[in-house]
Amino acid sequence: MNLRPYLNRFVLVGSLIVAAILILIALIRIGWTAPRRSLDVGFAPADLTMIPAPTHTPAATATATPDPLATPTSDGVTIMINGFVQISGTGGDGLRIRSAPGLNSETQFRGEESEVFRVADGPQEADGYTWWRLVASYDETRAGWAASEFLAVVPSP
């Protein structure tokens, strides 16, 4: 049997070109529609925004009648409820923020040097210190009592 009349050179080349085009189309379609695999290890990196604490600038307080609940700090500026204070004078060690006024109270967390808090309550006298209840403005759960000796009044942010 002679296959020569059926195997035309142009038909054979044309068939190979059509097959190559179909394979290329299939590969492109699979590549564009297949889900993308990432090379992650299974977690997304967190975006962290650091908010710098304001620098300590004593503000002069002029009141006609002194607040009986206010406590002057070592630089003569007064701590008041709803005012703002920052932790200072810890030598970079931070300050233990406690669950209640007093040195025997449980430590809630450690406030960092220069961290700013809003004064929510106080003063309370315990263990020879004047204590103020502080709340972080960026996280209401970050709250507790701190001794006024390690607090400096700062202007409202």
C-alpha positions as CSV (number, residue, x, y, z in Angstrom):
1,M,0.0,0.0,0.0
2,N,1.4,3.3,-1.0
3,L,0.8,6.2,1.5
4,R,2.7,8.7,-0.4
5,P,-0.4,10.3,-2.0
6,Y,-2.0,10.8,1.4
7,L,1.1,12.3,3.1
8,N,1.5,15.7,1.4
9,R,4.3,17.7,2.8
10,F,2.1,20.8,3.2
11,V,-0.7,19.0,5.0
12,L,1.9,17.5,7.5
13,V,3.5,20.9,8.2
14,G,0.1,22.6,8.5
15,S,-1.1,20.0,11.0
16,L,2.0,20.4,13.2
17,I,1.5,24.2,13.2
18,V,-2.2,24.0,14.1
19,A,-1.3,21.5,16.9
20,A,1.3,23.8,18.3
21,I,-1.1,26.8,18.2
22,L,-3.7,24.8,20.1
23,I,-1.2,23.7,22.7
24,L,0.0,27.3,23.2
25,I,-3.6,28.5,23.6
26,A,-4.3,25.8,26.2
27,L,-1.2,26.6,28.2
28,I,-2.0,30.4,28.2
29,R,-5.6,29.7,29.2
30,I,-4.5,27.4,32.1
31,G,-1.9,29.9,33.2
32,W,-4.3,32.8,33.3
33,T,-7.2,31.0,35.0
34,A,-5.4,28.8,37.5
35,P,-5.3,30.1,41.0
36,R,-2.0,31.9,41.9
37,R,0.2,30.1,44.3
38,S,2.1,32.4,46.6
39,L,5.4,31.5,48.2
40,D,4.1,32.6,51.6
41,V,4.6,30.5,54.7
42,G,1.0,30.9,55.7
43,F,0.8,34.3,57.3
44,A,0.5,37.9,56.3
45,P,3.0,40.5,57.6
46,A,1.5,43.1,60.0
47,D,1.6,46.7,59.2
48,L,3.0,48.5,62.2
49,T,2.5,52.2,62.7
50,M,4.7,53.8,65.4
51,I,3.2,56.9,66.9
52,P,5.9,59.0,68.5
53,A,5.2,60.3,72.0
54,P,5.1,64.1,72.4
55,T,8.2,65.6,74.1
56,H,7.8,66.9,77.6
57,T,6.9,70.6,77.5
58,P,5.6,71.8,80.8
59,A,2.5,73.8,80.3
60,A,1.7,76.6,82.7
61,T,-1.6,76.0,84.5
62,A,-3.5,79.0,85.7
63,T,-6.7,78.3,87.7
64,A,-8.6,80.7,89.9
65,T,-9.2,77.9,92.4
66,P,-6.8,75.1,92.8
67,D,-8.1,71.6,92.2
68,P,-8.0,69.7,95.4
69,L,-7.5,66.4,93.5
70,A,-4.5,67.7,91.5
71,T,-1.0,66.7,92.3
72,P,2.0,68.8,91.3
73,T,4.9,66.8,89.7
74,S,8.6,67.4,90.4
75,D,8.7,70.1,87.8
76,G,5.8,72.0,89.4
77,V,3.2,71.2,86.7
78,T,-0.1,69.7,87.9
79,I,-1.5,66.3,87.1
80,M,-5.3,66.5,86.6
81,I,-8.0,64.1,85.6
82,N,-8.5,64.0,81.8
83,G,-5.0,65.6,81.4
84,F,-2.1,63.7,79.7
85,V,1.1,62.4,81.2
86,Q,4.1,60.5,80.0
87,I,6.2,58.1,81.8
88,S,9.6,59.6,82.7
89,G,12.5,59.1,85.0
90,T,12.7,55.3,84.8
91,G,16.1,55.2,83.1
92,G,14.6,53.4,80.1
93,D,13.3,50.5,82.3
94,G,9.7,51.5,82.0
95,L,7.1,51.6,84.7
96,R,4.9,48.9,86.2
97,I,1.3,49.8,85.7
98,R,-0.7,48.1,88.4
99,S,-4.3,46.9,88.9
100,A,-4.9,49.0,92.0
101,P,-2.9,51.7,93.9
102,G,-0.1,50.3,95.9
103,L,3.2,48.4,95.5
104,N,1.6,45.1,96.4
105,S,-1.0,45.3,93.6
106,E,-0.7,43.0,90.6
107,T,1.3,44.4,87.6
108,Q,-1.0,44.8,84.6
109,F,1.7,45.7,82.1
110,R,4.9,47.7,81.8
111,G,4.6,51.2,80.4
112,E,7.5,52.3,78.3
113,E,9.6,55.4,78.9
114,S,8.0,58.4,77.2
115,E,4.7,56.5,76.6
116,V,1.7,58.9,76.9
117,F,-1.5,58.2,78.8
118,R,-4.7,60.0,79.7
119,V,-5.3,60.4,83.4
120,A,-8.7,58.7,84.2
121,D,-8.9,58.7,88.0
122,G,-7.0,59.6,91.2
123,P,-5.2,60.6,93.2
124,Q,-5.0,57.7,95.7
125,E,-2.3,57.6,98.4
126,A,-0.7,54.2,99.1
127,D,2.7,53.0,100.2
128,G,4.1,56.5,100.3
129,Y,3.2,57.3,96.7
130,T,0.5,59.2,95.0
131,W,-1.2,57.0,92.4
132,W,-3.1,58.0,89.3
133,R,-5.2,55.7,87.0
134,L,-3.9,55.9,83.5
135,V,-5.5,54.9,80.2
136,A,-3.7,54.7,76.8
137,S,-5.6,56.8,74.2
138,Y,-4.9,54.2,71.5
139,D,-6.1,51.2,73.6
140,E,-8.7,51.4,76.4
141,T,-7.6,48.0,77.7
142,R,-4.1,49.3,78.4
143,A,-5.0,50.9,81.7
144,G,-3.9,50.8,85.4
145,W,-2.4,52.7,88.3
146,A,1.0,54.5,88.3
147,A,2.9,56.4,90.9
148,S,3.1,60.2,90.1
149,E,6.8,60.3,90.8
150,F,7.4,58.7,87.4
151,L,4.9,60.9,85.5
152,A,5.4,64.1,83.7
153,V,2.5,66.3,82.4
154,V,2.4,66.8,78.7
155,P,0.0,68.8,76.5
156,S,-3.0,67.1,75.0
157,P,-2.0,65.3,71.8
